[in-house]
């Protein structure tokens, strides 16, 4: 990756042709072989060509993902004015990029202009403003054939046979032998209709070897045109999301405007704390880096050791945040799926994340919302909902929290930011619940024009309007809310003093115990 991190690499990927003018194939290892991108190994070390396929497939896949970013940075740098720090308006449709991405690139270009100290208008590439991406220690076995790895599943046990070296520096084929790895399939996957298991990705973490497997599973296909009830999920800055239900009746669209607010069980507070701690470590490491640039050699060595410790702590915080985000995403997907299944909904409408940008809530809240697990939550929701025959569709996000579901006029905020009210329709309530009604309405009205793309959820790109009447009947289910039980810490029983009877050592107090219960705590009797 470091050797290929140059503009010529992205030019070859953008051209899509090899030296002979032939079109590059989709397989990453074949494209790398045609372009002559092969990894180098130490002298005397023998590595099979199938291992080289695994390496080049992962590298080319990463470079192809960054090729779009390189093109966008080049077009933005051509329109950037270092003197004013602003971008000129785009002149072609291909120069339009998301506003959030453009602002990030502008900050990088401005910082580069300050360091360079010149106001030149040269075209900047991704290699000029960014370093090569760091990837985890992993190997994608899906790029290899059966001579390198095989997988079999029987009786809830997965057996992976893969060729691995028996020495640190193998010099011949005799040092590469087949090793059998056995792993137990998790219980929640054993009873599902999985027809095929794909070769896993081997990842080394702190606890050992991790196998990330993909599987083919048959799930019921829902007919969007036959759906009469939809659930709208709105992303909230206070919690991860809120949901509301809209039903299509012979008289039109109806809703009770009673939504469901997701309870993250305190995980959002933990994520905010870890995010603030990681940002603090980043600022501290950046300051020490600036000091080490002009420090004497002996002081620089000490500062570099401190920077390494800070980077290790920040990496550990990132790993912890990733685990919490995954747990939060799948718990959110299960809660919303149960809510939709109880209401008989076949469609779940979520905001299109490509058009959603958090702004106007302050720097801290905007950053916290931008780094939330929304995309992971969408993937987890789509995966969980597909198991019960519910389809997740993306709908336009603009105006969902600001417009009335009934008359499509602007809502007022009589009770603050989290409240919404329409004086014309006499409807309102929680801001997130009203937004969920708008999203469910758009999902029902645009279900016949949904665009399906491979590997993506169906998309509804046009926001249609129809009045949603408030129904007095309760149409949405009451979600089960697990109550957090207070754990009463046991207090050791006090040794009775001499001359006291059991009647004197017991009391009926209303503080800390129920009415009429017997309390034998030390604080009550002897405090």
C-alpha positions as CSV (number, residue, x, y, z in Angstrom):
1,X,0.0,0.0,0.0
2,X,2.8,2.4,0.8
3,X,4.6,1.7,-2.4
4,X,1.4,2.3,-4.5
5,X,0.5,5.5,-2.7
6,X,1.2,7.9,-5.6
7,X,-0.9,9.8,-8.2
8,X,0.0,7.3,-11.0
9,X,-1.8,4.6,-9.1
10,X,-5.1,6.5,-9.0
11,X,-4.7,7.6,-12.6
12,X,-4.5,3.9,-13.7
13,X,-7.5,3.0,-11.6
14,X,-9.5,6.0,-13.0
15,X,-8.5,5.0,-16.6
16,X,-9.6,1.4,-16.1
17,X,-7.2,0.1,-18.7
18,X,-3.9,-1.8,-18.5
19,X,-0.8,-1.1,-20.6
20,X,-2.3,-3.0,-23.6
21,X,-5.5,-1.0,-23.5
22,X,-7.7,-3.8,-22.2
23,X,-10.3,-3.1,-19.6
24,X,-9.4,-4.0,-16.1
25,X,-11.5,-6.9,-14.6
26,X,-13.5,-6.6,-11.4
27,X,-11.3,-9.1,-9.6
28,X,-8.7,-7.2,-7.6
29,X,-5.9,-9.7,-7.9
30,X,-6.4,-10.1,-11.6
31,X,-6.3,-6.3,-12.1
32,X,-3.2,-6.1,-10.0
33,X,-1.4,-8.8,-12.0
34,X,-2.2,-6.9,-15.3
35,X,-0.9,-3.7,-13.9
36,X,2.2,-5.3,-12.4
37,X,1.3,-4.5,-8.8
38,X,2.9,-7.4,-6.9
39,X,4.0,-7.4,-3.3
40,X,7.7,-7.8,-2.5
41,X,8.9,-10.4,0.0
42,X,12.3,-10.8,1.7
43,X,15.0,-12.6,-0.2
44,X,14.9,-16.3,0.1
45,X,11.3,-16.4,1.5
46,X,8.8,-18.6,-0.5
47,X,5.2,-17.4,-0.6
48,X,2.6,-19.2,-2.7
49,X,0.9,-17.2,-5.5
50,X,-2.5,-17.7,-3.9
51,X,-1.3,-15.7,-0.8
52,X,-0.3,-13.0,-3.2
53,X,-3.9,-13.0,-4.5
54,X,-5.2,-12.4,-1.0
55,X,-2.8,-9.5,-0.5
56,X,-3.4,-7.7,-3.8
57,X,-7.2,-8.2,-3.7
58,X,-7.3,-6.3,-0.4
59,X,-5.0,-3.5,-1.5
60,X,-6.7,-3.0,-4.9
61,X,-10.1,-2.9,-3.2
62,X,-9.0,-0.2,-0.8
63,X,-7.4,1.8,-3.6
64,X,-10.6,1.6,-5.7
65,X,-12.6,2.9,-2.8
66,X,-10.2,5.9,-2.4
67,X,-10.2,6.7,-6.2
68,X,-13.4,8.6,-5.9
69,X,-12.0,10.7,-3.0
70,X,-8.9,11.4,-5.1
71,X,-11.0,12.7,-8.0
72,X,-13.1,14.8,-5.6
73,X,-10.1,16.3,-3.9
74,X,-8.6,17.2,-7.3
75,X,-11.7,19.0,-8.5
76,X,-12.1,20.8,-5.2
77,X,-8.5,22.0,-5.1
78,X,-8.9,23.4,-8.6
79,X,-11.8,25.6,-7.3
80,X,-10.1,26.5,-4.0
81,X,-8.7,30.0,-3.4
82,X,-6.0,30.0,-0.7
83,X,-6.3,33.7,-0.1
84,X,-9.9,33.6,0.9
85,X,-10.2,30.0,1.9
86,X,-13.4,29.5,-0.2
87,X,-14.5,27.4,-3.1
88,X,-15.6,28.7,-6.4
89,X,-19.0,27.5,-7.7
90,X,-18.9,24.2,-9.6
91,X,-19.1,24.4,-13.4
92,X,-20.0,20.8,-14.2
93,X,-22.3,18.2,-12.7
94,X,-19.4,15.9,-11.9
95,X,-17.8,18.5,-9.6
96,X,-20.7,18.4,-7.1
97,X,-19.8,16.6,-3.9
98,X,-21.6,16.5,-0.5
99,X,-21.2,19.6,1.5
100,X,-19.8,17.9,4.6
101,X,-17.1,16.2,2.5
102,X,-16.3,19.5,0.8
103,X,-15.9,21.3,4.2
104,X,-13.5,18.6,5.4
105,X,-11.4,18.9,2.2
106,X,-11.4,22.7,2.5
107,X,-9.9,22.5,6.0
108,X,-7.2,20.2,4.7
109,X,-6.4,22.5,1.7
110,X,-6.3,25.5,4.0
111,X,-3.9,23.8,6.4
112,X,-1.7,22.8,3.5
113,X,-1.7,26.4,2.1
114,X,-0.7,27.7,5.5
115,X,2.2,25.3,5.8
116,X,3.4,25.9,2.2
117,X,3.0,29.7,2.6
118,X,2.2,30.2,-1.1
119,X,-1.1,30.9,-3.0
120,X,-0.5,28.6,-5.9
121,X,-3.5,27.0,-7.7
122,X,-1.9,23.7,-8.5
123,X,-4.0,20.6,-8.5
124,X,-3.8,18.6,-5.2
125,X,-4.2,14.9,-5.1
126,X,-5.2,12.6,-2.2
127,X,-1.5,11.6,-1.7
128,X,-0.6,15.3,-0.9
129,X,-3.1,15.8,1.9
130,X,-3.4,12.3,3.4
131,X,-1.1,9.4,4.4
132,X,-1.6,5.8,3.3
133,X,-4.5,4.2,5.1
134,X,-3.8,1.8,7.9
135,X,-5.6,-1.5,7.9
136,X,-5.9,-4.2,10.5
137,X,-3.9,-7.5,10.3
138,X,-6.3,-9.4,8.2
139,X,-6.5,-11.9,5.3
140,X,-9.5,-12.2,3.0
141,X,-9.5,-15.8,2.0
142,X,-12.4,-15.2,-0.5
143,X,-9.8,-14.1,-3.1
144,X,-8.1,-17.6,-3.1
145,X,-9.2,-20.9,-4.5
146,X,-9.7,-24.3,-2.9
147,X,-6.0,-25.1,-3.0
148,X,-5.4,-22.5,-0.3
149,X,-8.5,-22.8,1.9
150,X,-11.6,-24.8,2.2
151,X,-14.6,-24.6,4.6
152,X,-17.1,-27.2,5.8
153,X,-20.0,-26.9,8.2
154,X,-21.6,-29.8,10.0
155,X,-23.5,-30.2,13.3
156,X,-22.9,-26.6,14.3
157,X,-19.2,-26.8,13.9
158,X,-17.2,-24.9,11.2
159,X,-14.0,-26.5,9.9
160,X,-11.6,-24.3,8.0
161,X,-8.6,-25.9,6.2
162,X,-6.0,-23.4,5.2
163,X,-2.4,-23.5,4.1
164,X,-0.1,-21.8,6.6
165,X,3.6,-21.5,7.0
166,X,5.3,-23.7,9.7
167,X,8.2,-21.3,10.1
168,X,8.7,-17.5,10.3
169,X,10.6,-17.5,7.0
170,X,9.5,-20.4,4.8
171,X,12.0,-21.2,2.1
172,X,10.1,-23.9,0.1
173,X,6.8,-25.7,-0.3
174,X,7.6,-28.1,2.5
175,X,7.3,-25.3,5.0
176,X,3.6,-24.6,4.0
177,X,1.2,-27.2,5.3
178,X,-2.6,-27.5,5.7
179,X,-3.9,-26.5,9.1
180,X,-7.4,-27.3,10.3
181,X,-9.1,-24.6,12.3
182,X,-12.3,-25.6,14.2
183,X,-14.8,-23.0,15.4
184,X,-18.3,-23.4,16.9
185,X,-21.1,-21.6,15.2
186,X,-23.0,-19.2,17.6
187,X,-26.3,-20.6,18.8
188,X,-28.4,-17.8,17.2
189,X,-27.2,-18.9,13.7
190,X,-27.7,-22.7,14.1
191,X,-31.5,-22.6,13.5
192,X,-31.5,-20.3,10.5
193,X,-32.0,-21.3,6.9
194,X,-28.4,-20.8,5.8
195,X,-27.7,-22.5,2.5
196,X,-24.0,-21.7,1.9
197,X,-21.1,-20.5,4.0
198,X,-18.4,-18.4,2.4
199,X,-14.7,-18.3,3.1
200,X,-14.0,-16.1,6.1
201,X,-11.7,-13.1,6.7
202,X,-9.0,-13.9,9.2
203,X,-8.4,-11.1,11.7
204,X,-5.8,-10.9,14.4
205,X,-6.9,-9.0,17.5
206,X,-5.7,-8.9,21.1
207,X,-7.6,-12.1,22.0
208,X,-6.4,-14.2,19.1
209,X,-7.7,-15.2,15.7
210,X,-11.2,-14.0,14.7
211,X,-13.1,-15.5,11.8
212,X,-15.6,-13.2,10.1
213,X,-17.8,-15.3,7.8
214,X,-20.5,-14.4,5.3
215,X,-23.4,-16.7,4.7
216,X,-26.2,-17.0,2.2
217,X,-29.6,-17.2,3.8
218,X,-33.1,-17.4,2.3
219,X,-35.4,-14.8,3.7
220,X,-39.0,-14.0,2.8
221,X,-39.4,-11.3,0.2
222,X,-41.9,-8.6,1.0
223,X,-44.0,-6.9,-1.7
224,X,-43.7,-3.2,-1.2
225,X,-46.8,-2.5,-3.2
226,X,-49.0,-4.6,-0.9
227,X,-47.8,-2.8,2.2
228,X,-50.5,-0.8,4.0
229,X,-48.6,0.0,7.2
230,X,-45.2,1.6,7.5
231,X,-42.8,2.5,10.3
232,X,-40.7,5.7,10.0
233,X,-37.4,5.9,11.9
234,X,-36.0,9.3,12.6
235,X,-32.4,9.8,13.8
236,X,-32.4,11.8,17.0
237,X,-29.5,13.9,18.5
238,X,-30.8,12.9,22.0
239,X,-31.0,9.2,21.4
240,X,-30.2,7.0,18.5
241,X,-33.6,7.0,16.9
242,X,-37.4,7.2,17.3
243,X,-40.2,5.5,15.4
244,X,-43.8,6.2,14.5
245,X,-46.4,4.3,12.5
246,X,-48.7,5.4,9.6
247,X,-51.5,3.1,8.2
248,X,-53.3,3.4,4.9
249,X,-57.1,3.2,5.3
250,X,-59.9,3.6,2.8
251,X,-60.2,7.2,4.1
252,X,-56.5,8.0,3.6
253,X,-53.5,7.9,5.8
254,X,-54.0,7.8,9.5
255,X,-51.7,7.8,12.5
256,X,-52.1,8.2,16.3
257,X,-48.9,10.3,16.5
258,X,-47.7,8.2,19.4
259,X,-44.2,7.2,18.7
260,X,-41.6,4.9,20.2
261,X,-38.3,6.3,21.5
262,X,-35.4,4.0,21.6
263,X,-33.7,3.5,25.0
264,X,-30.0,3.1,24.5
265,X,-29.5,1.8,28.1
266,X,-26.9,4.4,28.8
267,X,-24.6,3.3,25.9
268,X,-24.9,6.8,24.3
269,X,-23.4,8.4,27.4
270,X,-20.5,6.0,27.3
271,X,-19.8,6.7,23.7
272,X,-19.8,10.4,24.3
273,X,-17.4,10.0,27.2
274,X,-15.1,7.8,25.1
275,X,-15.3,10.2,22.2
276,X,-14.3,13.2,24.4
277,X,-11.4,11.2,25.9
278,X,-10.2,10.2,22.4
279,X,-10.3,13.8,21.2
280,X,-8.4,14.9,24.3
281,X,-5.7,12.3,23.6
282,X,-5.5,13.4,20.0
283,X,-5.0,17.0,20.9
284,X,-2.3,16.1,23.5
285,X,-0.4,13.9,21.0
286,X,-0.6,16.7,18.4
287,X,0.8,19.2,20.8
288,X,3.7,16.9,21.8
289,X,4.4,16.3,18.1
290,X,4.8,20.0,17.6
291,X,7.1,20.3,20.6
292,X,9.2,17.3,19.4
293,X,9.9,18.9,16.1
294,X,12.1,21.6,17.6
295,X,13.3,19.8,20.8
296,X,16.8,18.5,21.5
297,X,17.5,14.9,20.6
298,X,17.3,13.6,24.2
299,X,14.0,15.4,24.8
300,X,12.7,14.4,21.4
301,X,13.2,10.7,22.3
302,X,11.3,11.1,25.5
303,X,8.4,13.0,23.8
304,X,8.2,10.3,21.1
305,X,7.8,7.6,23.8
306,X,4.9,9.6,25.3
307,X,3.3,10.1,21.9
308,X,3.5,6.3,21.3
309,X,1.7,5.7,24.7
310,X,-1.0,8.2,23.8
311,X,-1.5,6.6,20.4
312,X,-1.9,3.2,22.0
313,X,-4.5,4.5,24.4
314,X,-6.4,6.2,21.6
315,X,-6.4,3.0,19.6
316,X,-7.8,1.1,22.5
317,X,-10.5,3.7,22.9
318,X,-11.4,3.3,19.2
319,X,-11.7,-0.5,19.6
320,X,-13.9,-0.1,22.6
321,X,-16.1,2.4,20.7
322,X,-16.4,0.1,17.8
323,X,-17.7,-2.7,20.1
324,X,-20.2,-0.5,21.8
325,X,-21.4,0.8,18.4
326,X,-22.0,-2.7,17.2
327,X,-23.9,-3.7,20.3
328,X,-26.0,-0.5,20.1
329,X,-26.7,-1.0,16.4
330,X,-28.0,-4.5,16.7
331,X,-30.0,-3.8,19.9
332,X,-31.6,-0.9,18.1
333,X,-32.4,-3.1,15.0
334,X,-34.0,-5.7,17.2
335,X,-36.2,-3.2,19.1
336,X,-37.4,-1.5,15.9
337,X,-38.0,-4.8,14.2
338,X,-40.2,-6.0,17.1
339,X,-42.1,-2.8,17.1
340,X,-42.8,-3.0,13.3
341,X,-43.7,-6.7,13.5
342,X,-46.2,-6.1,16.3
343,X,-47.8,-3.4,14.2
344,X,-48.0,-5.6,11.1
345,X,-45.8,-3.2,9.1
346,X,-44.0,-4.5,6.0
347,X,-42.0,-1.3,5.3
348,X,-39.6,0.6,7.5
349,X,-38.6,4.0,6.2
350,X,-35.3,5.5,7.3
351,X,-33.6,8.8,6.5
352,X,-31.2,8.7,3.6
353,X,-27.8,9.1,5.2
354,X,-26.2,10.5,2.1
355,X,-28.5,13.6,2.3
356,X,-28.5,13.9,6.1
357,X,-26.2,16.3,7.8
358,X,-26.2,17.4,11.4
359,X,-26.0,21.2,11.6
360,X,-27.1,24.0,13.9
361,X,-26.7,22.1,17.2
362,X,-23.3,23.4,18.3
363,X,-19.9,22.1,17.6
364,X,-19.9,19.4,20.3
365,X,-23.4,18.0,19.5
366,X,-22.8,18.2,15.7
367,X,-19.6,16.2,16.1
368,X,-21.2,13.7,18.4
369,X,-24.1,13.1,16.0
370,X,-21.8,12.8,13.0
371,X,-19.8,10.1,14.7
372,X,-22.8,8.1,15.9
373,X,-23.5,4.5,14.7
374,X,-26.3,5.5,12.3
375,X,-24.9,3.6,9.3
376,X,-24.2,0.5,11.4
377,X,-27.7,0.8,12.8
378,X,-29.2,0.9,9.3
379,X,-27.3,-2.2,8.3
380,X,-28.3,-4.0,11.5
381,X,-31.9,-3.0,11.1
382,X,-32.0,-4.1,7.4
383,X,-30.4,-7.4,8.4
384,X,-32.7,-8.0,11.4
385,X,-35.9,-6.9,9.6
386,X,-35.3,-9.1,6.6
387,X,-35.6,-12.2,8.8
388,X,-39.3,-11.3,9.5
389,X,-40.2,-10.2,6.0
390,X,-39.9,-6.4,6.5
391,X,-38.1,-4.2,4.0
392,X,-36.0,-1.2,4.9
393,X,-36.2,1.7,2.4
394,X,-34.3,5.0,2.3
395,X,-36.4,8.1,2.0
396,X,-35.5,11.8,1.6
397,X,-34.6,13.4,4.9
398,X,-35.2,17.1,4.1
399,X,-38.1,18.7,6.0
400,X,-39.2,15.6,8.0
401,X,-38.8,17.4,11.4
402,X,-39.9,20.8,10.2
403,X,-43.0,20.1,8.1
404,X,-46.5,19.0,9.3
405,X,-47.6,15.6,8.2
406,X,-51.1,16.8,7.6
407,X,-50.8,20.1,5.7
408,X,-47.1,20.1,4.9
409,X,-46.7,23.6,6.5
410,X,-43.9,24.6,8.7
411,X,-44.3,23.5,12.3
412,X,-43.9,25.8,15.3
413,X,-41.9,25.1,18.5
414,X,-44.1,26.3,21.4
415,X,-42.4,24.0,24.0
416,X,-38.8,24.2,22.8
417,X,-36.7,22.3,20.3
418,X,-38.1,18.8,21.2
419,X,-41.8,19.8,20.7
420,X,-43.6,20.4,17.5
421,X,-47.1,21.8,16.9
422,X,-49.3,22.7,13.9
423,X,-51.9,25.3,14.6
424,X,-53.8,24.5,11.4
425,X,-54.2,20.8,11.8
426,X,-54.1,20.8,15.6
427,X,-51.6,18.0,15.7
428,X,-48.2,17.7,17.3
429,X,-46.1,16.2,20.0
430,X,-42.5,15.0,20.2
431,X,-40.4,16.4,17.3
432,X,-38.9,13.0,16.6
433,X,-42.2,11.2,16.6
434,X,-43.6,13.8,14.1
435,X,-40.6,13.2,11.9
436,X,-41.2,9.5,12.1
437,X,-44.8,10.0,10.8
438,X,-43.4,12.0,7.9
439,X,-40.9,9.3,7.0
440,X,-43.5,6.5,7.2
441,X,-45.8,8.6,5.0
442,X,-43.1,9.0,2.4
443,X,-42.3,5.3,2.5
444,X,-46.0,4.4,1.8
445,X,-46.5,7.0,-0.9
446,X,-43.3,6.2,-2.8
447,X,-43.2,2.4,-2.4
448,X,-44.1,1.9,-6.1
449,X,-41.3,4.1,-7.3
450,X,-38.5,2.6,-5.1
451,X,-35.2,2.1,-6.9
452,X,-33.3,-1.1,-6.2
453,X,-29.6,-1.4,-6.5
454,X,-27.5,-4.4,-5.8
455,X,-26.0,-4.4,-2.3
456,X,-28.1,-1.4,-1.2
457,X,-31.5,-0.9,0.4
458,X,-34.4,0.3,-1.9
459,X,-34.3,4.1,-2.3
460,X,-37.2,6.5,-2.6
461,X,-35.8,9.7,-4.1
462,X,-39.0,11.8,-4.5
463,X,-40.8,13.0,-1.4
464,X,-44.6,12.9,-2.1
465,X,-47.2,14.5,0.2
466,X,-50.6,13.3,1.3
467,X,-52.4,14.5,4.5
468,X,-52.1,12.2,7.5
469,X,-55.1,12.4,9.7
470,X,-54.8,11.9,13.4
471,X,-56.7,8.9,14.6
472,X,-57.9,8.7,18.2
473,X,-57.7,4.9,18.1
474,X,-54.4,3.5,19.3
475,X,-52.9,2.0,16.2
476,X,-49.3,1.5,17.3
477,X,-48.3,-1.3,19.7
478,X,-47.0,-0.5,23.1
479,X,-43.3,-1.5,23.1
480,X,-42.0,-3.5,26.0
481,X,-39.7,-1.4,28.1
482,X,-37.4,-3.4,30.3
483,X,-37.2,-1.6,33.7
484,X,-33.8,-1.3,35.3
485,X,-34.2,-3.0,38.6
486,X,-32.4,-1.4,41.5
487,X,-30.1,-3.9,43.2
488,X,-30.3,-3.6,47.0
489,X,-26.9,-4.1,48.4
490,X,-27.0,-6.6,51.2
491,X,-25.9,-5.4,54.6
492,X,-24.3,-7.8,57.0
493,X,-26.6,-8.6,59.9
494,X,-25.5,-6.8,63.1
495,X,-24.6,-8.9,66.1
496,X,-27.4,-8.4,68.6
497,X,-26.3,-6.7,71.7
498,X,-26.8,-8.4,75.0
499,X,-30.2,-7.9,76.6
500,X,-32.0,-7.0,73.4
501,X,-34.8,-9.0,72.1
502,X,-35.8,-9.6,68.4
503,X,-38.7,-7.2,68.9
504,X,-36.4,-4.4,69.7
505,X,-34.1,-5.1,66.7
506,X,-36.9,-4.8,64.1
507,X,-38.9,-1.9,62.9
508,X,-41.4,-0.9,60.3
509,X,-39.8,2.0,58.5
510,X,-41.0,3.6,55.3
511,X,-37.6,4.8,54.2
512,X,-35.8,2.3,51.9
513,X,-38.4,-0.5,52.4
514,X,-41.9,-1.1,51.3
515,X,-45.0,-0.4,53.4
516,X,-45.2,-2.7,56.3
517,X,-42.0,-4.6,55.5
518,X,-39.5,-5.5,58.2
519,X,-36.1,-3.7,58.0
520,X,-33.0,-5.1,59.8
521,X,-30.5,-2.7,58.5
522,X,-27.9,-1.2,60.7
523,X,-28.6,2.4,59.6
524,X,-32.3,2.1,60.5
525,X,-32.0,0.3,63.9
526,X,-28.7,1.6,65.2
527,X,-28.0,4.8,63.3
